[in-house]
């Protein structure tokens, strides 16, 4: 059985040879590696061509820069294997993993083999500083086989909770991968891809053995997607949330099997969204950042999400806490249209409130730049306490 491995690379002359080496040293011989050079301007193209000359199982495709997911699509088109696996050019596949996956594929014939990605912090030499930093290795302890469509459907919320279904580092049947394409405009295209292929997955296997080593580099500028601001991140998270909610509903899964998990995940992402506004590549001014937090983030999708999970207070807390962090890092002046957030926070945090404090909260809730009326959950609680005295 032939396994095709797709590797997209862009200006990564230092690490991608190590990723390639992790494949070439596998004890399973029936593989092909398709390296998609995405318009690199360093020595990557020459190094890739030289590596390909040393092993006939390796092919290199050079293209103009189109970003990583377009490169994945190109590699999938070129693949000849029965199954396809994607390996990032700055990560590695563990020794013996190809043989193990091939044995499982032959034994079970699944549409997908979900494989564990273990995340490590490392230095510039790819030496591990902190092992398994996200604890993903502990989330799957036993091998699980879903022999039919119904079992796949019932197990999918768990696949999502273990992060297995949140990335593309899995062994997919080639005919399924070739039927679908990765989105090319969002960094979460891997999660969206798994939503897209879900109706075509009729059987699946979860491996307990870790297969993929994902490296988080101590220097943020060395990470491809981590530690960066993306202007479409909020809409992407909403799309993932709605996509899974609609998918699970269409499968007639009981709401208790997925609702709480999906709500918790979406609300938790709010903190990350706000924190990303502080990354160095964010072009927004301090005023624009505050406006984004109050006008963009608490939209209809998120407010309904919080209502479904009875998490309105948590959502408001995350937003207010995020605003406080933004103001500490990047204050706005009294002349700013967003200055009212100072008074909102000051009034909410004041230990002994008087009429002026309540008025400040009310005015902030009615400010046109606060359409979701952030502050109202705590305001109602404060009024209840006040009236009960």
Residue pairs with C-beta under 8 A, 6 or more apart in sequence:
1 30
1 81
1 82
1 83
1 102
1 105
1 106
2 30
2 31
2 32
2 80
2 81
2 82
3 28
3 30
3 31
3 32
3 81
3 82
3 83
3 84
3 85
3 98
3 101
3 102
3 171
4 31
4 32
4 33
4 34
4 75
4 79
4 80
4 81
4 83
4 84
4 85
4 174
5 23
5 31
5 32
5 33
5 34
5 84
5 85
5 86
5 87
5 93
6 34
6 36
6 72
6 75
6 76
6 79
6 84
6 85
6 86
6 87
7 16
7 19
7 20
7 33
7 34
7 35
7 36
7 75
7 86
7 87
7 88
7 89
8 36
8 38
8 68
8 71
8 72
8 75
8 88
8 89
9 16
9 35
9 36
9 37
9 38
9 40
9 44
9 48
9 71
9 89
10 37
10 38
10 39
10 40
10 44
10 65
10 68
10 71
10 89
11 40
11 41
11 42
11 44
12 40
12 42
12 44
12 89
12 90
13 40
13 42
13 43
13 44
13 47
15 89
15 90
15 126
16 35
16 44
16 47
16 48
16 89
16 90
17 47
17 51
18 92
18 126
19 87
19 88
19 89
19 90
19 91
19 92
19 93
20 33
20 35
20 51
20 58
22 87
22 92
22 93
22 94
22 95
23 31
23 33
23 87
23 93
23 98
24 55
25 95
26 93
26 95
26 96
26 97
26 98
26 99
27 95
27 96
27 98
27 99
28 98
28 99
28 102
30 102
31 57
31 81
31 98
32 57
32 58
32 59
32 79
32 80
32 81
33 57
33 58
33 59
34 59
34 61
34 75
34 78
34 79
35 48
35 51
35 52
35 58
35 59
35 60
35 61
36 61
36 63
36 71
36 72
36 74
36 75
37 44
37 45
37 48
37 60
37 61
37 62
37 63
38 63
38 65
38 66
38 67
38 68
38 70
38 71
39 62
39 63
39 64
39 65
39 66
45 60
45 62
48 60
49 60
51 58
51 60
52 58
52 59
52 60
59 78
61 74
61 75
61 78
63 71
63 74
66 74
66 184
67 184
68 224
69 182
69 183
69 184
69 189
70 182
70 184
72 86
72 168
72 182
73 181
73 182
73 184
75 86
76 84
76 174
76 177
76 178
77 178
79 174
79 177
79 178
81 174
82 105
82 173
82 174
83 101
83 105
83 113
83 171
83 172
83 173
83 174
84 171
84 172
84 174
84 177
85 93
85 101
85 169
85 170
85 171
85 172
86 168
86 169
87 93
87 169
87 212
88 169
88 214
88 224
90 215
90 217
90 224
91 212
91 213
91 214
91 215
92 212
92 213
92 215
93 211
93 212
93 213
94 210
94 211
94 212
94 213
97 115
97 209
97 211
97 212
100 207
100 209
100 211
101 113
101 115
101 171
101 207
101 211
104 110
104 113
104 205
104 207
105 113
105 171
108 145
108 203
108 205
109 203
110 145
110 146
110 173
110 203
110 204
110 205
111 172
111 173
111 176
111 200
111 201
111 202
111 203
111 204
112 170
112 171
112 172
112 173
112 176
112 197
112 201
112 204
112 205
113 170
113 171
113 204
113 205
113 206
113 207
114 159
114 164
114 165
114 170
114 204
114 205
114 206
114 207
115 164
115 169
115 170
115 171
115 207
115 210
115 211
115 212
116 136
116 137
116 139
116 140
116 164
116 207
116 208
116 209
116 210
116 211
116 212
117 136
117 163
117 167
117 169
117 210
117 211
117 212
117 214
118 131
118 132
118 136
118 137
118 210
118 212
118 213
118 214
119 132
119 133
119 134
119 136
119 214
119 215
119 216
120 128
120 129
120 130
120 131
120 132
120 133
120 213
120 214
120 215
120 216
121 128
121 129
121 130
121 133
121 215
121 216
121 217
121 218
122 128
122 129
122 215
122 216
122 217
122 218
123 129
123 217
123 218
124 217
124 218
124 219
124 222
126 215
129 218
132 138
133 216
134 163
136 162
136 163
137 210
139 161
139 162
139 163
140 162
140 164
140 206
140 207
140 208
141 208
142 208
143 205
143 206
143 207
143 208
144 155
144 205
144 206
145 203
145 204
145 205
145 206
146 152
146 154
146 155
146 203
146 204
146 205
146 206
147 203
148 202
148 203
149 201
149 202
149 203
152 201
152 202
152 203
152 204
153 251
153 253
154 253
154 257
155 204
156 165
156 198
156 247
156 248
156 251
157 248
157 253
157 257
157 258
157 261
159 165
159 204
159 206
160 166
160 244
160 258
160 261
161 261
164 170
164 206
165 191
165 194
166 190
166 191
166 194
167 190
167 191
168 182
168 190
168 193
168 194
169 211
169 212
169 214
172 197
176 197
176 200
176 201
177 197
179 197
179 200
180 193
180 196
180 197
180 200
182 189
182 190
182 193
183 189
183 192
183 193
185 232
186 192
186 230
186 232
186 236
187 225
187 230
187 233
187 236
188 236
188 237
188 240
191 240
192 236
192 239
192 240
192 243
195 240
195 243
195 244
195 247
198 247
216 223
216 226
217 223
220 226
220 227
227 279
228 276
228 279
228 281
229 276
229 277
229 279
229 281
229 282
230 236
230 276
233 273
233 276
234 273
234 296
234 297
234 299
237 266
237 269
237 273
238 266
238 299
238 301
238 302
241 262
241 265
241 266
241 301
241 305
242 301
244 258
244 262
245 258
245 262
248 257
248 258
248 262
259 308
259 309
260 309
262 305
263 305
263 306
263 308
263 309
263 311
264 309
264 311
266 302
266 305
267 302
267 305
267 306
267 309
267 311
267 314
267 315
267 318
270 297
270 302
270 315
270 318
270 319
270 322
271 318
271 321
271 322
273 297
274 293
274 297
274 318
274 319
274 322
274 323
274 325
274 326
275 322
275 325
276 282
277 284
277 289
277 292
277 293
277 326
278 325
278 326
278 329
278 330
282 289
284 292
286 326
286 330
286 331
286 332
286 336
287 332
287 336
287 337
287 338
289 326
289 330
290 323
290 326
290 327
290 332
290 338
290 341
291 337
291 338
291 369
293 319
293 322
293 323
293 326
294 319
294 323
294 338
294 341
294 369
294 370
294 371
294 372
294 374
295 369
295 371
297 319
298 315
298 319
298 371
298 372
298 374
299 372
302 315
303 315
303 372
305 311
306 312
306 314
306 315
312 377
313 377
313 378
316 374
316 375
316 376
316 377
316 378
319 374
320 344
320 345
320 348
320 374
320 375
320 378
323 341
323 345
324 345
327 341
327 342
327 345
332 338
332 339
332 342
333 339
337 369
338 369
340 363
340 364
340 367
340 369
340 370
341 364
343 360
343 363
343 364
344 360
344 361
344 364
344 374
344 375
346 357
346 360
347 353
347 357
347 358
347 360
347 361
347 364
348 361
348 375
348 378
350 357
353 382
358 379
358 382
358 383
361 375
361 379
361 382
362 379
364 370
364 375
365 373
365 374
365 375
365 376
365 379
366 373
